[in-house]
Amino acid sequence: MPEKKKTVPPRATSVRMAKPHASKFANTSPATASRQGVAAVAQLANPEKQLESFEAAMKLFHARKLKDARPLFAAAAAGPERDVAQRARLHMAMCDRRLQETTVNLHSAEDYYNYGVALINTRKVVEARTTLEKALEMAPGADHIHYALALAQALGGDLTSAHENLKRAIELEPRNRIIARQDLDFAPLTRVPPFDALLYPEKKNW
């Protein structure tokens, strides 16, 4: 009888196990990590928590505790309710703006005016408008402040308010009409009613 060949069993292929990625919950038990993860997600997606953060931030905001209010507005801005998130972002911007105003030590109407013009030049028109509105509160009869505020409002798209302030600037100082005609920032509005009639009243008789 022919000798039977011994069958050699196939070698077991070695499988390399990938090292598990370190988890942020590595030092906690699986149950604890799971609860923490769920709580974190629920915190972000909870409209009630979002509203609580916004309301707490508003209290601090009205108390002028802007540095304390800002992080709460940031938390509310990350929540699911769009309306609350939008208002939170607006108030965050207001906090930043007012904190910046404090930093630059604005005191007089001229301080606010000069700073507002500088903001216009860097095209920070929202901040410029707020700064110039403050200047106007302190010096309501200053034609140059009305003029600068009108410019900030025009650049920001608020043409109604821009027309009112430019008109007032011209009433206080008629020379502002000529200045506005030559101002490149007002140039796009020279043919737009009612700016055309304000800047070129003589055309009514043409």
C-alpha positions as CSV (number, residue, x, y, z in Angstrom):
1,M,0.0,0.0,0.0
2,P,1.3,3.4,-0.8
3,E,2.4,5.4,2.1
4,K,-0.1,8.1,3.1
5,K,1.2,11.6,3.0
6,K,0.8,13.5,6.2
7,T,-1.3,16.5,5.9
8,V,0.1,19.6,7.5
9,P,-2.5,21.8,9.0
10,P,-2.5,25.4,7.6
11,R,-0.7,27.9,9.7
12,A,-3.0,30.2,11.6
13,T,-2.7,33.7,10.3
14,S,-1.9,36.2,12.9
15,V,-4.4,39.1,13.2
16,R,-3.0,42.3,14.5
17,M,-5.4,44.1,16.7
18,A,-5.6,47.8,16.3
19,K,-5.0,49.8,19.4
20,P,-8.1,51.4,20.5
21,H,-8.2,55.2,20.4
22,A,-8.0,56.9,23.7
23,S,-11.4,58.1,24.7
24,K,-12.1,61.3,26.6
25,F,-14.0,59.1,29.0
26,A,-11.0,56.8,29.5
27,N,-10.7,57.4,33.1
28,T,-14.4,56.8,33.8
29,S,-16.5,53.7,33.8
30,P,-18.5,53.0,30.6
31,A,-21.7,53.7,32.3
32,T,-20.4,57.1,33.6
33,A,-19.0,58.0,30.3
34,S,-22.3,57.2,28.5
35,R,-24.2,59.4,31.0
36,Q,-21.8,62.3,30.5
37,G,-22.0,62.1,26.8
38,V,-25.7,62.0,26.8
39,A,-25.8,64.9,29.2
40,A,-23.5,67.0,27.0
41,V,-25.6,66.4,23.9
42,A,-28.8,67.2,25.8
43,Q,-27.2,70.4,27.2
44,L,-26.6,71.6,23.7
45,A,-30.0,70.6,22.3
46,N,-32.1,71.7,25.2
47,P,-34.1,74.9,24.4
48,E,-34.9,75.4,28.1
49,K,-31.2,75.5,29.0
50,Q,-30.6,77.8,26.0
51,L,-33.3,80.2,27.2
52,E,-32.0,80.1,30.8
53,S,-28.5,81.0,29.6
54,F,-29.9,83.9,27.5
55,E,-32.0,85.3,30.3
56,A,-29.2,85.1,32.8
57,A,-26.9,86.8,30.3
58,M,-29.5,89.6,29.8
59,K,-29.6,90.3,33.6
60,L,-25.8,90.7,33.6
61,F,-25.9,92.7,30.4
62,H,-28.4,95.2,31.9
63,A,-26.2,95.3,35.1
64,R,-23.3,96.2,32.8
65,K,-21.4,93.1,33.7
66,L,-20.4,92.5,30.1
67,K,-17.5,90.2,30.7
68,D,-19.7,87.9,32.7
69,A,-22.6,88.1,30.3
70,R,-20.6,87.3,27.1
71,P,-19.9,83.6,27.8
72,L,-23.6,83.1,28.6
73,F,-24.6,84.7,25.4
74,A,-22.1,82.4,23.6
75,A,-23.7,79.4,25.2
76,A,-27.2,80.5,24.2
77,A,-25.9,81.2,20.6
78,A,-25.0,77.5,20.3
79,G,-28.5,76.3,21.2
80,P,-31.2,75.0,18.9
81,E,-33.7,77.8,18.9
82,R,-32.7,80.1,16.0
83,D,-34.4,83.2,17.4
84,V,-32.7,83.0,20.8
85,A,-29.4,82.1,19.1
86,Q,-29.6,85.2,16.8
87,R,-30.4,87.5,19.7
88,A,-27.6,86.0,21.7
89,R,-25.2,86.7,18.8
90,L,-26.3,90.3,18.5
91,H,-25.8,90.9,22.2
92,M,-22.4,89.2,22.1
93,A,-21.5,91.8,19.4
94,M,-22.8,94.5,21.6
95,C,-20.7,93.3,24.5
96,D,-17.6,93.2,22.4
97,R,-18.3,96.7,21.1
98,R,-18.9,98.2,24.5
99,L,-15.9,96.5,26.0
100,Q,-13.8,97.9,23.1
101,E,-15.2,101.3,23.8
102,T,-14.1,101.1,27.4
103,T,-10.7,100.0,26.3
104,V,-10.1,103.0,24.1
105,N,-11.2,105.4,26.9
106,L,-13.9,107.4,25.1
107,H,-15.1,110.4,27.1
108,S,-16.3,113.3,25.1
109,A,-18.5,113.6,22.0
110,E,-15.5,114.4,20.0
111,D,-13.8,111.2,21.2
112,Y,-16.7,109.2,20.1
113,Y,-16.9,111.1,16.8
114,N,-13.2,110.5,16.0
115,Y,-13.4,106.9,16.9
116,G,-16.6,106.5,14.8
117,V,-15.0,108.0,11.8
118,A,-12.0,105.6,12.2
119,L,-14.5,102.7,12.3
120,I,-16.1,103.9,9.1
121,N,-12.7,104.1,7.4
122,T,-12.1,100.4,8.3
123,R,-15.7,99.6,7.2
124,K,-16.9,98.5,10.7
125,V,-20.1,100.3,10.0
126,V,-22.2,98.7,12.7
127,E,-19.8,99.6,15.4
128,A,-19.4,103.1,13.8
129,R,-23.1,103.7,13.9
130,T,-23.4,102.8,17.6
131,T,-20.3,105.0,18.5
132,L,-21.6,108.0,16.5
133,E,-25.1,107.6,18.0
134,K,-23.4,107.9,21.4
135,A,-21.6,111.0,20.2
136,L,-24.8,112.5,19.0
137,E,-26.5,111.9,22.3
138,M,-23.7,114.0,23.9
139,A,-23.8,116.7,21.2
140,P,-27.2,116.7,19.4
141,G,-26.5,120.0,17.6
142,A,-23.2,119.0,16.0
143,D,-23.6,119.0,12.2
144,H,-20.4,116.9,11.6
145,I,-21.7,114.1,13.8
146,H,-25.0,114.1,12.0
147,Y,-23.1,113.9,8.7
148,A,-20.8,111.0,9.9
149,L,-23.8,109.1,11.3
150,A,-25.7,109.5,8.1
151,L,-22.7,108.0,6.3
152,A,-22.5,105.0,8.6
153,Q,-26.2,104.5,8.3
154,A,-26.0,104.7,4.5
155,L,-23.2,102.2,4.3
156,G,-25.1,99.9,6.6
157,G,-28.2,100.1,4.3
158,D,-30.5,102.2,6.6
159,L,-31.2,104.8,3.9
160,T,-34.2,106.3,5.8
161,S,-32.1,107.2,8.9
162,A,-29.2,108.2,6.7
163,H,-31.4,110.7,4.8
164,E,-32.8,112.2,8.1
165,N,-29.3,112.7,9.5
166,L,-27.8,114.1,6.3
167,K,-30.8,116.5,6.0
168,R,-30.2,117.6,9.6
169,A,-26.5,118.1,8.9
170,I,-27.3,120.3,5.9
171,E,-29.8,122.3,7.9
172,L,-27.2,123.0,10.6
173,E,-24.4,123.7,8.1
174,P,-25.4,124.1,4.4
175,R,-21.8,123.5,3.4
176,N,-22.4,119.8,4.1
177,R,-24.5,119.6,0.9
178,I,-21.4,120.4,-1.2
179,I,-19.3,118.0,0.9
180,A,-21.7,115.2,0.4
181,R,-21.8,115.8,-3.3
182,Q,-18.0,115.3,-3.4
183,D,-18.0,112.4,-1.0
184,L,-17.4,109.1,-2.8
185,D,-19.2,107.1,-0.2
186,F,-22.4,109.1,-0.9
187,A,-21.9,108.9,-4.7
188,P,-24.1,105.9,-5.2
189,L,-27.0,107.7,-3.6
190,T,-26.9,111.0,-5.5
191,R,-29.4,109.7,-8.0
192,V,-31.5,107.8,-5.5
193,P,-34.7,109.5,-4.2
194,P,-34.9,111.3,-1.8
195,F,-31.1,111.9,-1.7
196,D,-31.1,113.3,-5.2
197,A,-33.5,116.1,-4.2
198,L,-31.6,116.7,-0.9
199,L,-28.2,117.0,-2.6
200,Y,-29.4,118.7,-5.8
201,P,-32.5,120.8,-4.9
202,E,-31.8,123.1,-7.9
203,K,-32.7,120.2,-10.3
204,K,-36.4,120.7,-9.4
205,N,-36.4,123.7,-11.7
206,W,-34.7,122.0,-14.6
